[in-house]
């Protein structure tokens, strides 16, 4: 959590348990130009390490970073608020959906496959894959 790394947690008095705009995806990216420039052996080594690297990342995040989060909130007396589902639905419909539609329209016009990317992300977040 950036809130722990950058001490923003020190100025907070509340936190939402079910609205977490700080949890955007953390992609792992590789330049396709650089990847193509690698020898076959190096490219195979890199690509074959992806699953182990992601497993380590997720394990470390869950067991180290996240294990510190709730105790850090508690130590600082930060209240944990849980928003009602109807409020979350309103935020999705009135804020997130129009922002997503604008982003999809803008980047689709540039020829990027953003609708597919968006659909994959939403499906993954909803537990579909």
Secondary structure, 3 states (H helix, E strand, C coil): CHHHHCCHHHHCCEEECCCCCCCCCCCCCCCHHHHHHCCHHHHHHHHHCHHHHHHHHHHHHHHHHHHHHHHHHHHCCCEEECCCHHHHHHHHHHHHHHHHHHHHHHHHCCCCCHHHHHHHHHHHHCCCC
